[in-house]
Amino acid sequence: MGEFDNKEREEVFSKKVRAGKRTYFFDVKATRSGDYYLTLTESKKRLEDGVFVKHKIFLYKEDFEKFAEGLNETVDYIKSHQEVIEKRYEYSENQEGSSSKGADDFSF
């Protein structure tokens, strides 16, 4: 294994998902023993100072099924009780966020 022996969390795969004012990162990493796990990171720019705030969840492979069950059940609940419209984001720097400001963009 050579060069990776000293790295505790070797990144194996990464997927970046941009969704409006948030960016989600799905990263597959490996432990020293070679076991894969997933980190799910939400990154959002704070309006006050422009600092990016990140929240991270670690998800281990033995929990994938239970996690997916819980996620699907809660998403299905919301979809069956309220209309869910998936937003399609286009990323030209000039337009980002300019015309789509609504009440749901703000949390107090």
Order of alpha helices (4+ residues) and beta strands (2+ residues): beta-beta-beta-beta-alpha
